[in-house]
Amino acid sequence: MEVSQAEVVLCEFYFSNLKQNKLRPVVVFKNNLPFDDFVGMPISSKLTRLNDDEFLIDESDFSAGALPRRSKVMVRKTFVISKQVIVK
């Protein structure tokens, strides 16, 4: 699947036992990596605490689509993700 910088995608992540998984939203930070990977930043709707390296996003930040609730992007947890785990 092709993705663009700043796009929000839904990814399927497996737990270490490889039997359970969760769907999680991710912001595409950089999309020019080899091996069909991209750099992403996780999104969380748990807003009890906002760290210095996290910022809020809501419906007004989207030109198309939306998240179900106000959320935060966690910059400190940036990681490389395979495009094969993108669900939509």
Summary of the structure (lengths in Angstrom):
residues: 88
radius of gyration: 13.1
end to end distance: 8.8
largest distance: 37.9
contacts: 200
relative contact order: 0.29
helix: 10%
strand: 43%
